[in-house]
């Protein structure tokens, strides 16, 4: 089984992680002192301002390889999460792409959600991802609905590049309908940030098979699909950097690492699609939800993409969270924040569709 994280770094790089954290703490202390004068285009609460500032300072200082070393792999994070929750870890091995997916909830649930984690295609799934989907499972159960989630462990850039991660995502869906014998009507797709991008990559592949990925024909429509703050464009100049957990320069590196020598296209860059591209999407999925933070850096691109999708598909919902930041349903869990607007909307929407 291939590892999904390339975590081998030099001794100096390990020492540099410590230095980067110290540097980040010093800069964040300065930001805390100046917080009363931080201006209007910043998080409204002190806690959010400091947490996001520290994140940007450290993430922006480290290389992707150093971040992967710190963050481990999706599998190690899943195992740590299940241990903390005192639940038995359960996984499936995908025969097509030499990777795994991890269960949250009971595998025999009526509905299976296939979840694609964010992290710029270069970071693993975190405890926040598993906690978030676990809350989806619990919310469904409280409403008398049966849901379990399979979280994909995709290989990380730059060791693997586009379209490898999209291929793995398509193959998880193929596994669900072929090996698990799930009807698409019993499947929900979900993802955040880069994972949300792959949700739309999957839907695009079902409509217009990617030339490098084996086509997949479904017997009926997928029950529902949602994406929290999906990456909707590959441009790298943004506004509102101080409203997000990762700096602009890091996003640029992540996008370049994912693409490698490949060009952007309509499977990886929703901004390149038009209304005609999504014609017929009602034949592959019944309903779609996108959540986006009003002030996140990628927000305008997501809003522009959503406008096209709305014309093509009348069962589409866009929810704009006034006070959230990028992918807060997951990142907020990692930071120990209270439940955010987008998380509440996703939970209620998913339960409605089950």
RODO-2510 file (C-alpha; in nm, 4 decimals, decimal comma):
residues 354
     n   res          X          Y          Z
     1     x     0,0000     0,0000     0,0000
     2     x     0,1482     0,3329    -0,1057
     3     x     0,1891     0,5995     0,1574
     4     x    -0,0159     0,9147     0,1033
     5     x     0,2372     1,1421     0,2710
     6     x     0,6013     1,2041     0,1857
     7     x     0,7233     1,2897     0,5353
     8     x     1,1003     1,2381     0,5024
     9     x     1,2818     1,5663     0,5682
    10     x     1,6340     1,6610     0,6729
    11     x     1,7495     1,7408     1,0248
    12     x     1,7833     2,1073     0,9290
    13     x     1,4252     2,1135     0,8011
    14     x     1,3099     1,9716     1,1344
    15     x     1,5037     2,2386     1,3239
    16     x     1,3576     2,4986     1,0897
    17     x     1,0056     2,3911     1,1870
    18     x     1,0846     2,4871     1,5461
    19     x     1,2272     2,8208     1,4297
    20     x     0,9205     2,8854     1,2141
    21     x     0,6885     2,8261     1,5093
    22     x     0,8903     3,0663     1,7269
    23     x     0,8865     3,3252     1,4494
    24     x     0,5136     3,2773     1,4027
    25     x     0,4472     3,3195     1,7733
    26     x     0,6497     3,6431     1,7837
    27     x     0,4620     3,7871     1,4857
    28     x     0,1310     3,6778     1,6319
    29     x     0,2161     3,8413     1,9649
    30     x     0,2752     4,1640     1,7771
    31     x    -0,0591     4,1180     1,6023
    32     x    -0,2271     4,0632     1,9402
    33     x    -0,0815     4,3869     2,0774
    34     x    -0,1989     4,5776     1,7698
    35     x    -0,5339     4,3953     1,7519
    36     x    -0,7410     4,6979     1,8648
    37     x    -0,6091     4,8829     1,5575
    38     x    -0,6328     4,5984     1,3052
    39     x    -0,8876     4,7663     1,0791
    40     x    -1,2188     4,6541     0,9293
    41     x    -1,0996     4,3892     0,6811
    42     x    -1,0063     4,1344     0,9506
    43     x    -1,1863     3,8698     1,1598
    44     x    -1,4332     4,0293     1,3956
    45     x    -1,3305     3,8492     1,7150
    46     x    -0,9920     3,8563     1,8856
    47     x    -0,9771     3,4762     1,9055
    48     x    -1,0314     3,4360     1,5324
    49     x    -0,7871     3,7126     1,4492
    50     x    -0,5085     3,5562     1,6571
    51     x    -0,5752     3,1972     1,5506
    52     x    -0,5813     3,2791     1,1793
    53     x    -0,2786     3,5090     1,2081
    54     x    -0,0731     3,2359     1,3753
    55     x    -0,1822     2,9844     1,1137
    56     x    -0,0859     3,2110     0,8239
    57     x     0,2491     3,2960     0,9808
    58     x     0,3500     2,9328     1,0367
    59     x     0,1984     2,7838     0,7207
    60     x     0,3462     3,0608     0,5086
    61     x     0,6923     3,0031     0,6546
    62     x     0,7122     2,6254     0,5991
    63     x     0,7532     2,4169     0,2850
    64     x     0,4884     2,1612     0,1838
    65     x     0,7277     1,8828     0,2848
    66     x     0,7698     2,0325     0,6321
    67     x     0,3928     2,0707     0,6671
    68     x     0,3413     1,7085     0,5634
    69     x     0,5985     1,5974     0,8200
    70     x     0,4105     1,7884     1,0908
    71     x     0,0653     1,6758     0,9832
    72     x     0,1386     1,3058     0,9228
    73     x    -0,0941     1,1123     0,6926
    74     x    -0,4691     1,0823     0,6687
    75     x    -0,4361     0,7269     0,8032
    76     x    -0,2287     0,8205     1,1094
    77     x    -0,4661     1,1088     1,1824
    78     x    -0,7656     0,8780     1,1467
    79     x    -0,6142     0,6213     1,3798
    80     x    -0,5388     0,8914     1,6378
    81     x    -0,8925     1,0272     1,6051
    82     x    -1,0579     0,6867     1,6468
    83     x    -0,8412     0,6224     1,9540
    84     x    -0,9471     0,9546     2,1054
    85     x    -1,3113     0,8719     2,0348
    86     x    -1,2745     0,5126     2,1584
    87     x    -1,4149     0,3679     1,8382
    88     x    -1,2739     0,0869     1,6288
    89     x    -1,0932     0,2000     1,3125
    90     x    -1,2335     0,0532     0,9922
    91     x    -1,1001     0,1029     0,6432
    92     x    -1,1327    -0,0254     0,2885
    93     x    -0,8513    -0,0756     0,0409
    94     x    -0,9199     0,0514    -0,3074
    95     x    -0,8008    -0,2087    -0,5571
    96     x    -0,7767     0,0399    -0,8398
    97     x    -0,5515     0,3110    -0,7014
    98     x    -0,3472     0,1569    -0,4180
    99     x    -0,4936     0,3655    -0,1381
   100     x    -0,7508     0,3492     0,1405
   101     x    -1,0682     0,5121     0,2641
   102     x    -1,1722     0,5302     0,6289
   103     x    -1,5120     0,4715     0,7838
   104     x    -1,6855     0,7076     1,0207
   105     x    -2,0098     0,5473     1,1286
   106     x    -2,1423     0,1972     1,0617
   107     x    -2,0536     0,0610     0,7165
   108     x    -2,3983    -0,0999     0,6837
   109     x    -2,5759     0,2379     0,7051
   110     x    -2,8479     0,3017     0,4494
   111     x    -2,6687     0,6016     0,2967
   112     x    -2,2956     0,6312     0,2380
   113     x    -2,1246     0,9669     0,2061
   114     x    -1,7987     0,9731     0,0118
   115     x    -1,5940     1,2551     0,1592
   116     x    -1,2939     1,4272    -0,0002
   117     x    -1,0790     1,6259     0,2389
   118     x    -0,9259     1,9661     0,1739
   119     x    -0,5694     2,0809     0,2253
   120     x    -0,4550     2,2084    -0,1117
   121     x    -0,3976     1,8522    -0,2385
   122     x    -0,0768     1,8615    -0,0325
   123     x    -0,2049     1,8234     0,3246
   124     x    -0,3597     1,5072     0,4730
   125     x    -0,7024     1,4719     0,6234
   126     x    -0,7015     1,6016     0,9813
   127     x    -0,8873     1,5233     1,3005
   128     x    -1,1120     1,8165     1,2095
   129     x    -1,2296     1,6317     0,9000
   130     x    -1,3173     1,3201     1,0962
   131     x    -1,4855     1,5220     1,3716
   132     x    -1,6918     1,7153     1,1173
   133     x    -1,8193     1,4098     0,9306
   134     x    -1,8802     1,2356     1,2632
   135     x    -2,1123     1,5212     1,3565
   136     x    -2,2934     1,4717     1,0249
   137     x    -2,3437     1,1055     1,1161
   138     x    -2,4661     1,1970     1,4664
   139     x    -2,7005     1,4670     1,3376
   140     x    -2,8504     1,2221     1,0906
   141     x    -2,8959     0,9596     1,3633
   142     x    -3,0687     1,2124     1,5887
   143     x    -3,3193     1,2625     1,3065
   144     x    -3,3714     0,8901     1,2628
   145     x    -3,1572     0,8712     0,9469
   146     x    -2,8851     0,6143     0,8780
   147     x    -2,5581     0,7616     0,7439
   148     x    -2,1930     0,6538     0,7358
   149     x    -1,8985     0,8322     0,5766
   150     x    -1,6006     0,7008     0,3801
   151     x    -1,3130     0,9509     0,3844
   152     x    -1,0659     0,9073     0,0988
   153     x    -0,6913     0,9083     0,1626
   154     x    -0,5584     1,0532    -0,1627
   155     x    -0,1886     1,0764    -0,2427
   156     x    -0,0357     1,4151    -0,1744
   157     x     0,1234     1,6672    -0,4079
   158     x     0,3933     1,7189    -0,5153
   159     x     0,4783     1,3459    -0,5015
   160     x     0,1649     1,2823    -0,7095
   161     x     0,0066     1,5424    -0,9329
   162     x    -0,3106     1,6074    -1,1302
   163     x    -0,5064     1,4115    -1,2419
   164     x    -0,3922     1,1412    -0,9970
   165     x    -0,5965     1,2666    -0,7013
   166     x    -0,9067     1,3124    -0,9167
   167     x    -0,8599     0,9582    -1,0484
   168     x    -0,8500     0,8271    -0,6906
   169     x    -1,1678     1,0205    -0,6131
   170     x    -1,3512     0,8761    -0,9134
   171     x    -1,2291     0,5300    -0,8166
   172     x    -1,3766     0,5643    -0,4678
   173     x    -1,7147     0,6249    -0,6284
   174     x    -1,6557     0,3297    -0,8612
   175     x    -1,5687     0,1142    -0,5582
   176     x    -1,8894     0,2190    -0,3815
   177     x    -2,1171     0,1249    -0,6713
   178     x    -1,9213    -0,1796    -0,7963
   179     x    -1,7666    -0,3472    -0,4910
   180     x    -2,0021    -0,2238    -0,2188
   181     x    -2,3050    -0,2610    -0,4496
   182     x    -2,4399     0,0769    -0,3426
   183     x    -2,7006     0,2396    -0,5605
   184     x    -2,5983     0,5966    -0,6523
   185     x    -2,9297     0,6984    -0,4942
   186     x    -2,7766     0,5832    -0,1609
   187     x    -2,4612     0,7925    -0,2084
   188     x    -2,3837     1,1524    -0,1094
   189     x    -2,0655     1,3290    -0,2196
   190     x    -1,9031     1,5851     0,0090
   191     x    -1,5811     1,7787     0,0371
   192     x    -1,4133     2,0974     0,1560
   193     x    -1,1728     2,3308    -0,0248
   194     x    -0,9592     2,1128    -0,2581
   195     x    -1,1905     1,8234    -0,1742
   196     x    -1,4877     2,0343    -0,2783
   197     x    -1,3083     2,0973    -0,6057
   198     x    -1,2821     1,7200    -0,6549
   199     x    -1,6551     1,6808    -0,5944
   200     x    -1,7117     1,8946    -0,9021
   201     x    -1,4319     1,7142    -1,0843
   202     x    -1,6204     1,3886    -1,0273
   203     x    -1,9479     1,5369    -1,1503
   204     x    -1,7682     1,6795    -1,4533
   205     x    -1,6161     1,3363    -1,5253
   206     x    -1,9577     1,1725    -1,5092
   207     x    -2,0861     1,4241    -1,7643
   208     x    -1,7721     1,4487    -1,9790
   209     x    -1,5236     1,1661    -1,9143
   210     x    -1,1722     1,2932    -1,8511
   211     x    -0,9412     1,1581    -2,1238
   212     x    -0,6973     1,0177    -1,8652
   213     x    -0,9586     0,8594    -1,6335
   214     x    -1,1692     0,5510    -1,7016
   215     x    -1,5321     0,6505    -1,7681
   216     x    -1,7943     0,5698    -1,5060
   217     x    -2,1587     0,5223    -1,5962
   218     x    -2,4089     0,5198    -1,3132
   219     x    -2,7380     0,3336    -1,3046
   220     x    -2,9201     0,6310    -1,1541
   221     x    -2,8513     0,9739    -1,0071
   222     x    -2,6372     1,0398    -0,6999
   223     x    -2,8537     1,1432    -0,4077
   224     x    -2,6814     1,4745    -0,3285
   225     x    -2,3468     1,6549    -0,3326
   226     x    -2,2097     1,9418    -0,1260
   227     x    -1,8883     2,1406    -0,1158
   228     x    -1,7674     2,3748     0,1585
   229     x    -1,5542     2,6571     0,0158
   230     x    -1,4564     2,4619    -0,2974
   231     x    -1,1453     2,5733    -0,4855
   232     x    -1,3201     2,7286    -0,7845
   233     x    -1,0306     2,8924    -0,9687
   234     x    -0,6546     2,8550    -1,0055
   235     x    -0,5767     3,2237    -1,0018
   236     x    -0,3304     3,3228    -0,7288
   237     x    -0,3971     3,6916    -0,6567
   238     x    -0,6599     3,7538    -0,3915
   239     x    -0,8089     4,0083    -0,1569
   240     x    -0,8996     3,9481     0,2079
   241     x    -0,5902     3,7439     0,2955
   242     x    -0,6287     3,8357     0,6617
   243     x    -0,9694     3,6645     0,6669
   244     x    -0,8298     3,3188     0,5809
   245     x    -0,6156     3,0505     0,7501
   246     x    -0,3524     3,0192     0,4724
   247     x    -0,1609     3,3040     0,3045
   248     x    -0,1808     3,3812    -0,0661
   249     x     0,1780     3,2694    -0,1303
   250     x     0,1106     2,9251     0,0170
   251     x    -0,2023     2,8779    -0,1910
   252     x     0,0039     2,9605    -0,4989
   253     x     0,2596     2,6907    -0,4093
   254     x    -0,0127     2,4321    -0,3381
   255     x    -0,1855     2,4952    -0,6709
   256     x     0,1430     2,4779    -0,8626
   257     x     0,2423     2,1570    -0,6838
   258     x    -0,0909     1,9972    -0,7701
   259     x    -0,0848     2,0870    -1,1375
   260     x     0,2842     2,0277    -1,2042
   261     x     0,3252     2,0417    -1,5817
   262     x    -0,0478     2,0017    -1,6450
   263     x    -0,2589     2,2914    -1,7589
   264     x    -0,5817     2,4007    -1,5957
   265     x    -0,8907     2,2534    -1,7582
   266     x    -1,2617     2,2178    -1,6998
   267     x    -1,2207     1,9145    -1,4708
   268     x    -0,9834     2,0893    -1,2297
   269     x    -1,0824     2,4560    -1,2666
   270     x    -1,4562     2,5278    -1,2380
   271     x    -1,3989     2,8892    -1,3457
   272     x    -1,3271     2,7591    -1,6975
   273     x    -1,6660     2,5923    -1,7275
   274     x    -1,9754     2,7529    -1,8740
   275     x    -2,3459     2,6869    -1,8357
   276     x    -2,3446     2,4449    -2,1300
   277     x    -2,0746     2,2321    -1,9635
   278     x    -2,3130     2,1564    -1,6753
   279     x    -2,6108     2,0800    -1,8966
   280     x    -2,7386     1,7403    -1,7933
   281     x    -2,5966     1,7515    -1,4409
   282     x    -2,9481     1,6701    -1,3190
   283     x    -2,8943     1,3245    -1,4721
   284     x    -2,5964     1,2520    -1,2429
   285     x    -2,6940     1,4193    -0,9123
   286     x    -3,0276     1,5190    -0,7622
   287     x    -2,9244     1,8251    -0,5597
   288     x    -2,6112     2,0315    -0,4929
   289     x    -2,5120     2,2659    -0,2095
   290     x    -2,2145     2,5031    -0,2015
   291     x    -2,1252     2,6966     0,1122
   292     x    -1,8845     2,9889     0,0968
   293     x    -1,7668     3,2512     0,3433
   294     x    -1,8625     3,6038     0,2450
   295     x    -1,5096     3,7395     0,2936
   296     x    -1,2836     3,4457     0,2087
   297     x    -1,0121     3,4989    -0,0523
   298     x    -1,1601     3,2557    -0,3045
   299     x    -1,5152     3,3729    -0,2394
   300     x    -1,5616     3,5805    -0,5566
   301     x    -1,4509     3,2867    -0,7737
   302     x    -1,6907     3,0529    -0,5953
   303     x    -1,9752     3,3021    -0,6296
   304     x    -1,9050     3,3365    -1,0035
   305     x    -1,8986     2,9595    -1,0520
   306     x    -2,2188     2,9209    -0,8499
   307     x    -2,3949     3,1702    -1,0748
   308     x    -2,3265     2,9482    -1,3774
   309     x    -2,4343     2,6351    -1,1944
   310     x    -2,7573     2,7988    -1,0835
   311     x    -2,8540     2,8647    -1,4457
   312     x    -2,7781     2,5068    -1,5482
   313     x    -2,9340     2,3322    -1,2472
   314     x    -3,2448     2,4425    -1,0593
   315     x    -3,1782     2,2054    -0,7670
   316     x    -2,8684     2,4013    -0,6691
   317     x    -2,8322     2,5947    -0,3418
   318     x    -2,5656     2,8521    -0,2559
   319     x    -2,5263     2,9449     0,1102
   320     x    -2,3078     3,2447     0,1959
   321     x    -2,1877     3,2512     0,5573
   322     x    -2,1505     3,6077     0,6779
   323     x    -1,8998     3,5479     0,9588
   324     x    -1,7109     3,2328     0,8530
   325     x    -1,3666     3,1902     0,7002
   326     x    -1,2499     2,9463     0,4315
   327     x    -1,3570     2,5845     0,4990
   328     x    -1,4470     2,6698     0,8569
   329     x    -1,6697     2,3646     0,9124
   330     x    -1,3475     2,1600     0,9207
   331     x    -1,0719     2,4051     1,0137
   332     x    -1,2870     2,5461     1,2917
   333     x    -1,3076     2,1964     1,4382
   334     x    -0,9265     2,1727     1,4357
   335     x    -0,9038     2,5105     1,6110
   336     x    -1,1680     2,4305     1,8712
   337     x    -1,4084     2,7009     1,7532
   338     x    -1,7811     2,6989     1,8119
   339     x    -2,0050     2,5609     1,5381
   340     x    -2,0045     2,7942     1,2365
   341     x    -2,2847     2,9057     1,0057
   342     x    -2,1783     2,6840     0,7146
   343     x    -2,1552     2,3773     0,9375
   344     x    -2,5099     2,4273     1,0618
   345     x    -2,6352     2,4706     0,7050
   346     x    -2,4562     2,1616     0,5767
   347     x    -2,5907     1,9482     0,8605
   348     x    -2,9505     2,0541     0,8095
   349     x    -2,9222     2,0224     0,4311
   350     x    -2,7682     1,6748     0,4416
   351     x    -3,0320     1,5474     0,6844
   352     x    -3,3048     1,6865     0,4575
   353     x    -3,1667     1,4891     0,1628
   354     x    -3,1351     1,1530     0,3394
***
